[in-house]
Amino acid sequence: MFQAYVVDADSTTYIEYMRQDASVQCHTKEHDSITKLAIFLIVLWPLGSLVLFTSLLVPCYKALHTRTPTDLSRATAFLHREYETRWYWWEAVDLLRKIVLTGVVVLIPEERYFLRLVVATLICSCYAVGLAVATPYKRYEDDILAVATNLVLLVVFLGASWTTLFDAIEEQSPGQGKAEAILGWCDRDRKRILLRCTGSL
């Protein structure tokens, strides 16, 4: 899918070709149709998965709440068996979180990388609170593990945000020590933070 966007340029004539298929010249009708198909598939995969999960879970509501299993509720047990009956739809929520963190956040322009980190941090924070309050899993250990792993991800995003902020301040005023004065830690501490965040994974 993503190969539709990868191009090689001929250095003398500046004609761009698809890297995956050099017979396709970029900015032609053939490349445009490949690009449109790639965009469709990129959107279809995450949204289609979410719609599919939800459409499979919704009809199971009655069977799960009345404890009268149907063929569908048994076939879709892999989506809801780990969760309490009232939270049987939690797998769809978790999938939505993953889609937003791995797909939607990337739609924020690369130049605004700090905003990406802020959005990811907010999503992880809200999800961690939701997990801690709802405790959707049947097993208490699974609830603790889910909260813990989400908190580790939150720590990684926070560490990345702080180091990005440190780098941005240092870039604006190199050698003046403003980043250290504002954030309270120096470049050596930044490296330790990165190592600890990586170690927490």
C-alpha positions as CSV (number, residue, x, y, z in Angstrom):
1,M,0.0,0.0,0.0
2,F,2.6,2.5,1.1
3,Q,4.8,1.8,-2.0
4,A,2.5,4.0,-4.0
5,Y,4.2,7.0,-2.4
6,V,7.8,6.0,-2.7
7,V,9.4,7.5,-5.8
8,D,12.8,7.7,-7.4
9,A,13.9,10.7,-9.4
10,D,16.1,10.6,-12.5
11,S,18.8,13.1,-11.7
12,T,19.0,14.5,-15.3
13,T,15.4,14.8,-16.3
14,Y,13.7,14.8,-12.9
15,I,11.1,12.2,-13.9
16,E,9.8,10.4,-10.9
17,Y,9.0,6.7,-11.0
18,M,7.5,4.3,-8.4
19,R,10.3,2.5,-6.5
20,Q,8.3,-0.7,-6.4
21,D,7.4,-0.7,-10.1
22,A,9.8,1.4,-12.2
23,S,7.4,1.1,-15.2
24,V,5.0,3.4,-13.5
25,Q,5.8,7.1,-13.9
26,C,4.6,9.4,-11.1
27,H,1.9,12.0,-11.6
28,T,0.3,10.0,-14.4
29,K,-3.2,8.5,-14.6
30,E,-1.8,5.1,-13.7
31,H,0.1,6.4,-10.7
32,D,-3.0,8.4,-9.6
33,S,-5.2,5.3,-9.7
34,I,-2.6,3.3,-7.6
35,T,-2.4,6.2,-5.1
36,K,-6.2,6.3,-4.8
37,L,-6.3,2.6,-4.2
38,A,-3.6,2.9,-1.6
39,I,-5.4,5.7,0.2
40,F,-8.6,3.6,0.1
41,L,-6.8,0.5,1.6
42,I,-5.0,2.6,4.2
43,V,-8.3,4.0,5.4
44,L,-10.2,0.7,5.0
45,W,-7.9,-1.5,7.1
46,P,-8.1,0.3,10.5
47,L,-11.7,1.6,10.1
48,G,-12.9,-1.7,8.6
49,S,-11.4,-3.6,11.5
50,L,-13.1,-1.4,14.0
51,V,-16.5,-1.6,12.2
52,L,-16.1,-5.4,11.9
53,F,-15.3,-5.9,15.6
54,T,-18.1,-3.7,16.7
55,S,-20.6,-5.3,14.3
56,L,-19.7,-8.7,15.6
57,L,-19.9,-7.6,19.3
58,V,-23.2,-5.7,19.2
59,P,-25.4,-8.7,18.3
60,C,-23.8,-10.7,21.2
61,Y,-25.2,-8.3,23.8
62,K,-28.4,-10.3,24.6
63,A,-26.6,-13.7,24.5
64,L,-23.9,-12.5,26.9
65,H,-26.2,-10.8,29.4
66,T,-28.8,-13.5,29.5
67,R,-26.1,-16.2,29.6
68,T,-27.6,-18.1,26.7
69,P,-24.8,-18.6,24.2
70,T,-25.5,-18.4,20.5
71,D,-23.4,-19.6,17.6
72,L,-22.2,-16.0,17.1
73,S,-21.3,-15.4,20.7
74,R,-19.4,-18.6,20.8
75,A,-17.6,-17.8,17.5
76,T,-16.6,-14.3,18.7
77,A,-15.6,-15.5,22.1
78,F,-12.0,-14.4,21.3
79,L,-13.2,-10.8,21.3
80,H,-15.1,-10.8,24.7
81,R,-14.2,-13.8,26.8
82,E,-11.5,-12.0,28.8
83,Y,-13.8,-9.2,29.8
84,E,-16.6,-8.8,32.4
85,T,-20.0,-9.2,30.8
86,R,-20.8,-5.4,31.1
87,W,-17.5,-4.6,29.4
88,Y,-17.8,-7.2,26.6
89,W,-17.2,-4.4,24.0
90,W,-13.8,-3.3,25.5
91,E,-11.8,-5.0,22.7
92,A,-13.3,-2.4,20.3
93,V,-12.2,0.4,22.6
94,D,-8.7,-1.0,22.8
95,L,-8.6,-1.3,19.0
96,L,-9.7,2.3,18.7
97,R,-6.9,3.4,21.0
98,K,-4.3,1.5,18.9
99,I,-5.6,2.9,15.7
100,V,-5.5,6.5,17.0
101,L,-1.9,6.0,18.5
102,T,-0.5,4.3,15.4
103,G,-2.5,5.9,12.6
104,V,-4.4,9.1,13.4
105,V,-1.6,10.7,15.4
106,V,0.7,10.3,12.3
107,L,-1.7,12.5,10.3
108,I,-0.5,15.4,12.4
109,P,2.2,17.1,10.2
110,E,5.7,16.0,11.0
111,E,6.8,19.5,11.7
112,R,4.4,19.5,14.6
113,Y,6.1,16.5,16.2
114,F,5.6,17.9,19.7
115,L,1.8,18.1,19.2
116,R,1.9,14.4,18.2
117,L,3.6,13.5,21.5
118,V,1.1,15.7,23.4
119,V,-1.9,14.0,21.8
120,A,-0.4,10.5,22.3
121,T,0.3,11.4,26.0
122,L,-3.3,12.6,26.5
123,I,-4.8,9.4,24.9
124,C,-2.6,7.2,27.1
125,S,-3.5,9.2,30.2
126,C,-7.2,9.0,29.5
127,Y,-7.1,5.3,28.6
128,A,-5.0,4.5,31.8
129,V,-7.6,6.2,33.9
130,G,-10.5,4.5,32.0
131,L,-8.8,1.1,32.6
132,A,-8.2,1.8,36.3
133,V,-11.8,2.9,36.9
134,A,-13.6,0.3,34.7
135,T,-11.4,-2.7,35.5
136,P,-12.9,-4.5,32.4
137,Y,-11.1,-7.8,32.7
138,K,-12.4,-10.8,34.5
139,R,-9.1,-11.5,36.1
140,Y,-7.7,-8.9,38.5
141,E,-4.1,-9.6,37.3
142,D,-5.1,-8.7,33.7
143,D,-6.5,-5.4,34.9
144,I,-3.2,-4.6,36.7
145,L,-1.1,-5.7,33.8
146,A,-3.1,-3.6,31.3
147,V,-2.8,-0.5,33.5
148,A,0.9,-1.1,34.1
149,T,1.7,-1.6,30.4
150,N,-0.3,1.5,29.5
151,L,1.6,3.5,32.2
152,V,4.9,2.3,30.7
153,L,3.8,3.6,27.3
154,L,2.7,6.9,29.0
155,V,6.2,7.2,30.6
156,V,7.8,6.7,27.2
157,F,5.7,9.4,25.6
158,L,6.4,11.8,28.5
159,G,10.1,11.1,28.3
160,A,10.0,11.7,24.5
161,S,8.1,14.9,25.1
162,W,10.6,16.2,27.6
163,T,13.6,15.4,25.5
164,T,11.9,16.9,22.5
165,L,11.2,20.1,24.5
166,F,14.8,20.1,25.7
167,D,16.2,19.8,22.2
168,A,13.9,22.6,20.9
169,I,15.0,25.0,23.6
170,E,18.6,24.1,23.0
171,E,18.2,24.6,19.3
172,Q,16.7,28.1,19.8
173,S,19.4,29.2,22.2
174,P,22.5,26.9,21.9
175,G,25.0,27.0,24.7
176,Q,23.1,29.4,26.9
177,G,21.8,26.8,29.3
178,K,18.1,27.9,29.0
179,A,16.9,24.3,28.6
180,E,18.6,23.3,31.9
181,A,17.2,26.4,33.6
182,I,13.7,25.8,32.4
183,L,13.5,22.1,32.8
184,G,15.9,21.6,35.6
185,W,18.1,19.0,34.0
186,C,21.1,18.9,31.7
187,D,22.0,17.0,28.6
188,R,23.5,14.2,30.7
189,D,20.2,13.8,32.6
190,R,18.4,13.7,29.2
191,K,20.4,10.7,28.2
192,R,19.6,9.0,31.5
193,I,15.9,9.7,31.0
194,L,16.0,8.2,27.5
195,L,17.8,5.1,28.8
196,R,15.3,4.7,31.6
197,C,12.3,5.1,29.3
198,T,13.8,2.5,26.9
199,G,14.6,0.2,29.9
200,S,11.0,0.4,31.1
201,L,9.9,-1.2,27.9
